[in-house]
Amino acid sequence: MAIDDKNISYRIYLVAFAILFMAFLIAFKLTNIQWVEGAYYRQLAKERTVRNFVIPANKGNVYSSDGSLLATSIPNYVIRFDAKAPKREVFEDNVKLLSDSLATVLGKPSSWYLNELRKARATNNRYYLVARDLSYTDYMKIKGFPLFKLGAYKGGIIVEQKTVREHPIGKIAERTIGYERTSSNGQEEGRGIEWAYKDYLNGKDGKILKQKIAKGQWKPIRDVNEVDPQDGYDVISTIDVNIQDIAHHALLKQLEDYEADHGCVVVMETKTGHIKAISNLGRGSDGTYYETTNYAVTESHEPGSTFKLVDLMAILEDKVADTSTVYDTHGGVVKYYGRSVRDSHTGGYGKISLGRGFELSSNTVLVQAVYNNYKNNPSKFVDHVNSYGLNKKLNMDFKGEGRPFIPQPSDKNWSSISLPWMAFGYGVSVTPMQTLALYNAVANNGVMIKPRFVSEIKEWNRTIKKMGVEVINPKICSNETLSKVRAVLENVVKRGTASKLYSKDFSMAGKTGTAAVNYSKDGGSGKYYASSFVGYFPADKPKYSCIIVVHKPSTVNNNYYGADVAGPVFKRIAQKIFTDIPSTNEIKNLNRKIPKQEDNYNTYYAKMQKGRKAMPNVKGMPGMDAIALLENLDVKVKVVGMGKVKSQSLQAGENLVKNTTITLELL
């Protein structure tokens, strides 16, 4: 018996010790959690139930040069309902009124909303969707409805806000305006003005504190934000919506008429480099044209005959030949190292001057002029090309600018045909924007400037930053060379390859270009043509320069040349700009007297006075016309009534006496 008692006591002590040990461990753990790990777990609990959410700041707007809105951030709202938040009596007092109000804005019957809200209340739905994609106006209306106007805690309203980027003018210039977005892998990416100027456009994000109310569902803890977002600055682009509209539709029409693959057009202000219009259209699988790629900036390709301006400028600057120097076109074919250079005109042009060769875009003339004068020192010619900036990017603000290629004599791939091929725009690669910058420099008295898409950064009416003119090359060539080059470019339109564009009422200057693309790939099977025209207008006092490039026009009717495909776009744009665009010209010295004009008037007035001795018949004339006529005859006029002359106090044919008063009765 004693042994059993001893065993029982032993067991009791053992159990007590175990319990005491466990109590000690629990106390230790509690103390550790409370004082050592407590901060971590409290923070973890808070993060799982309460969290700061980012409120994206509204991006600044993008405006055109004339103040039209090109891109803007529109607030977009989602309203949900925490059906457990309102007290029962508050819910019952307001639910019918709320349903009636929602029906007026959202369109469904009041009974439908009443049923849905009661169902949400019955099922304790704390995140019931009331409406999405609401405008700010509708959001403010709903926020003031019965029950919801009591706020998040008493009324159960849950408001979620996001911003949506909208383009009020639609798809026009879409690639130039661009975008900024987050890709599927979480990387920030973008294009155009939106991406290039994101540091200005993007404001500072705000923060709002939300509480978790269900799986994946959060609602704001209070009506105010922890940190209010700050809107971004506005960007004022150089785009003119009127010119943009003209350029876009002129290009679109030509692409459709020629069933081309893609094309671009750029209109630039000569003195400032401001891009007033840019359109880049590519053909989709359905045959419709879209703004797909910014071809004007990104697409570097062989320019063809528009590159011949480089030839002419270099030759004239070095004085190795003149526009009057005569070359034999050799029947339209010249050969270099077994490879032929051909004129588009079968049989050539006989013997013609360098200037005339340029006007007719003769490959044989320009290639001979370049090769004969620079074959022993090709670096001298290439140095001219480099000085025009064609061997490097323009370093434009936009991402993805195409990389130019100008062969250098020091390169290992320089060959015996590199120089003659360069002379007619092959073996080189430049973007349309680079070509335009060169021609614009000719129009701008030799000053080459960087094309610019943005003129100013603003916060409301306050200027944050103004973009000035950026000079790339202060003088690309001498005034003598410029004068000759400009004369020849004007003759291209008057009597050269672009003579179809000539108008005696409106002067234009420029150069046609037709380049064979992919001519050496797949044995020539992939070859197509790129038709272009680049120039400026008016020719005598250039205000705008413009380039058009159309890739892969239809060759069915054999009229794929630059003069036929791209030239008409240039003419349409140039003429419509000066006929359709509202004039901003100011008339100065309006009251200034012109001596010759005054003499002519006095002579005419004296003649009229001498020949007018009798009273004219003014019956039936409008009153104002009759008054003007009689007062010019130095008589006084008294008018009775309104309208046309019914009777006159001095009858027609009677003698007029100076300062006589004549009464006219009007009806």
Order of alpha helices (4+ residues) and beta strands (2+ residues): alpha-alpha-beta-beta-beta-alpha-alpha-beta-alpha-alpha-beta-alpha-beta-beta-alpha-alpha-beta-beta-beta-alpha-beta-beta-beta-alpha-alpha-beta-beta-beta-beta-alpha-alpha-alpha-alpha-alpha-beta-beta-beta-beta-alpha-beta-beta-beta-alpha-alpha-alpha-alpha-beta-beta-beta
